[in-house]
Amino acid sequence: MFRFWRACTPEQVAKSTTVQTALMDLSKAELEPFLQRTGTIPMLRKDGNLQVYESQAELKASLPGWKVREAHGIEFHHVDASGMAGIQPGLDARFTHGTFTPGWYSIADPKLYTLALADYFRSQGGILERTNVTALRPVEGGVEVLSEGGEIRRGLQVVLSAGAFSHRIARSLGERIPLETERGYNTTLPADAFDLRTQVTFGGHGFVVTRLSTGIRVGGAVELGGLDLPPNFRRSEAMLKKAKDFLPRLKTQGGTQWFGFRPSLPDSLPAIGRARATPRVIHAFGHGHLGLTQSAGTARLVADLLTGKTPPIDITSLSPQRF
Ligand SMILES: Cc1cc2nc3c(=O)[nH]c(=O)nc-3n(C[C@H](O)[C@H](O)[C@H](O)COP(=O)(O)OP(=O)(O)OC[C@H]3O[C@@H](n4cnc5c(N)ncnc54)[C@H](O)[C@@H]3O)c2cc1C
């Protein structure tokens, strides 16, 4: 990944940034209408995010990023230690500065949200089936979907969105997509583990503490370990230990550990567009750290491709064939 970025020209980096921000803006515009339509709007929270820093120098280093957010109309303010204590009491004194984003979006519980969307899909006549897809095969007038055990389904069009496993299926169409996985870990503690008033991001330490409807989640980390390596939950434990140092009143007992895959491409952009082998297969994967954030925008792009409309943003830079 780093080799890829070093090989990029400034123009390529600027182009990537432009399409990333366009997809973020589209996702923001699409999200609330989507949540309204699907009856999941009560799961949307805007209870803020406090990014904390251990020095004035760390805050200063973050300012270019905040400038970009400002240009996109995101409201935030920088605070000192007493300002932080007013927003989130109980932070360790090592945190001297912070930036608070009051309108930060989060979903009350991502698992319950996904289950609610599945229910909505069924209520609209959608059918959910579980199967392990091994290959896609273009055929006259459609696409065959081959599964483990020899089952074959057939569709007029197929959307390939199998997260970190998508490149394995794309390979059956003759495409080599350099999808990697950034593995992440979390621990969800009982709801009374801490009086958390807002999400707290410990950016310098690569993790966040979030209040879900189902508990307090301590999550983050990036592990480049591929798809097959067993999880190393010492990473969850290390994050939890740090969280206890940073929020001394945090009760760390009774947590549930989890690990998952962030499907990531070398330029940190997703692959959204048609397969080379057939326009009837649409790729939609590789969203890295932003899969939930960019889901509604991605859904708009995919829906437009499926129905032959012109997508609202230029998706050339998201082409699955760009590598
Ligand atoms: C610790 C952690 C924290 C994160 N925090 C955030 C966050 O705060 N905000 C954010 O926006 N994103 C976050 N992400 C990233 C986000 O989870 C991903 O970007 C997102 O889940 C990707 O969505 P997806 O639908 O492409 O893939 P997935 O969510 O992985 O879904 C892929 C689906 O395809 C199925 N599948 C895979 N292979 C096959 C096959 N062969 N046949 C049939 N089905 C198959 C899988 O079972 C799965 O259901 C986080 C990720 C992690 C690990």
Ligand as a Chemical Component Dictionary entry (heavy atoms), coordinates in Angstrom:
data_LIG
# 
_chem_comp.id                   LIG 
_chem_comp.type                 NON-POLYMER 
_chem_comp.pdbx_formal_charge   0 
_chem_comp.three_letter_code    LIG 
# 
loop_
_chem_comp_atom.comp_id 
_chem_comp_atom.atom_id 
_chem_comp_atom.alt_atom_id 
_chem_comp_atom.type_symbol 
_chem_comp_atom.charge 
_chem_comp_atom.model_Cartn_x 
_chem_comp_atom.model_Cartn_y 
_chem_comp_atom.model_Cartn_z 
_chem_comp_atom.pdbx_ordinal 
LIG C1  C1  C 0 -12.906 -3.095  14.012 1  
LIG C2  C2  C 0 -13.566 -2.434  12.840 2  
LIG C3  C3  C 0 -14.147 -1.182  12.992 3  
LIG C4  C4  C 0 -14.759 -0.551  11.916 4  
LIG N1  N1  N 0 -15.348 0.667   12.118 5  
LIG C5  C5  C 0 -15.957 1.295   11.092 6  
LIG C6  C6  C 0 -16.588 2.560   11.282 7  
LIG O1  O1  O 0 -16.578 3.126   12.369 8  
LIG N2  N2  N 0 -17.185 3.135   10.206 9  
LIG C7  C7  C 0 -17.186 2.551   8.971  10 
LIG O2  O2  O 0 -17.734 3.130   8.045  11 
LIG N3  N3  N 0 -16.608 1.350   8.764  12 
LIG C8  C8  C 0 -15.992 0.717   9.786  13 
LIG N4  N4  N 0 -15.372 -0.493  9.578  14 
LIG C9  C9  C 0 -15.265 -1.006  8.208  15 
LIG C10 C10 C 0 -16.508 -1.710  7.763  16 
LIG O3  O3  O 0 -16.869 -2.701  8.688  17 
LIG C11 C11 C 0 -16.254 -2.341  6.379  18 
LIG O4  O4  O 0 -15.754 -1.371  5.484  19 
LIG C12 C12 C 0 -17.562 -2.899  5.815  20 
LIG O5  O5  O 0 -18.056 -3.921  6.650  21 
LIG C13 C13 C 0 -17.370 -3.442  4.412  22 
LIG O6  O6  O 0 -18.646 -3.788  3.943  23 
LIG P1  P1  P 0 -18.853 -4.890  2.817  24 
LIG O7  O7  O 0 -20.321 -5.070  2.673  25 
LIG O8  O8  O 0 -18.021 -4.558  1.638  26 
LIG O9  O9  O 0 -18.198 -6.220  3.436  27 
LIG P2  P2  P 0 -18.678 -7.076  4.660  28 
LIG O10 O10 O 0 -19.369 -6.231  5.672  29 
LIG O11 O11 O 0 -17.491 -7.866  5.098  30 
LIG O12 O12 O 0 -19.771 -8.028  4.023  31 
LIG C14 C14 C 0 -19.401 -8.978  3.049  32 
LIG C15 C15 C 0 -20.422 -10.091 3.042  33 
LIG O13 O13 O 0 -20.094 -10.994 1.999  34 
LIG C16 C16 C 0 -20.188 -12.307 2.492  35 
LIG N5  N5  N 0 -19.299 -13.185 1.721  36 
LIG C17 C17 C 0 -17.945 -13.186 1.698  37 
LIG N6  N6  N 0 -17.486 -14.150 0.862  38 
LIG C18 C18 C 0 -18.578 -14.778 0.352  39 
LIG C19 C19 C 0 -18.764 -15.866 -0.558 40 
LIG N7  N7  N 0 -17.731 -16.488 -1.125 41 
LIG N8  N8  N 0 -20.038 -16.238 -0.846 42 
LIG C20 C20 C 0 -21.093 -15.603 -0.292 43 
LIG N9  N9  N 0 -20.981 -14.558 0.579  44 
LIG C21 C21 C 0 -19.735 -14.156 0.891  45 
LIG C22 C22 C 0 -19.790 -12.205 3.953  46 
LIG O14 O14 O 0 -20.294 -13.310 4.683  47 
LIG C23 C23 C 0 -20.440 -10.904 4.344  48 
LIG O15 O15 O 0 -21.780 -11.089 4.730  49 
LIG C24 C24 C 0 -14.776 -1.165  10.646 50 
LIG C25 C25 C 0 -14.216 -2.440  10.476 51 
LIG C26 C26 C 0 -13.620 -3.067  11.559 52 
LIG C27 C27 C 0 -13.008 -4.439  11.351 53 
# 
loop_
_chem_comp_bond.comp_id 
_chem_comp_bond.atom_id_1 
_chem_comp_bond.atom_id_2 
_chem_comp_bond.value_order 
_chem_comp_bond.pdbx_ordinal 
LIG C1  C2  SING 1  
LIG C2  C3  SING 2  
LIG C2  C26 DOUB 3  
LIG C3  C4  DOUB 4  
LIG C4  N1  SING 5  
LIG C4  C24 SING 6  
LIG N1  C5  DOUB 7  
LIG C5  C6  SING 8  
LIG C5  C8  SING 9  
LIG C6  O1  DOUB 10 
LIG C6  N2  SING 11 
LIG N2  C7  SING 12 
LIG C7  O2  DOUB 13 
LIG C7  N3  SING 14 
LIG N3  C8  DOUB 15 
LIG C8  N4  SING 16 
LIG N4  C9  SING 17 
LIG N4  C24 SING 18 
LIG C9  C10 SING 19 
LIG C10 O3  SING 20 
LIG C10 C11 SING 21 
LIG C11 O4  SING 22 
LIG C11 C12 SING 23 
LIG C12 O5  SING 24 
LIG C12 C13 SING 25 
LIG C13 O6  SING 26 
LIG O6  P1  SING 27 
LIG P1  O7  DOUB 28 
LIG P1  O8  SING 29 
LIG P1  O9  SING 30 
LIG O9  P2  SING 31 
LIG P2  O10 DOUB 32 
LIG P2  O11 SING 33 
LIG P2  O12 SING 34 
LIG O12 C14 SING 35 
LIG C14 C15 SING 36 
LIG C15 O13 SING 37 
LIG C15 C23 SING 38 
LIG O13 C16 SING 39 
LIG C16 N5  SING 40 
LIG C16 C22 SING 41 
LIG N5  C17 SING 42 
LIG N5  C21 SING 43 
LIG C17 N6  DOUB 44 
LIG N6  C18 SING 45 
LIG C18 C19 SING 46 
LIG C18 C21 DOUB 47 
LIG C19 N7  SING 48 
LIG C19 N8  DOUB 49 
LIG N8  C20 SING 50 
LIG C20 N9  DOUB 51 
LIG N9  C21 SING 52 
LIG C22 O14 SING 53 
LIG C22 C23 SING 54 
LIG C23 O15 SING 55 
LIG C24 C25 DOUB 56 
LIG C25 C26 SING 57 
LIG C26 C27 SING 58 
# 
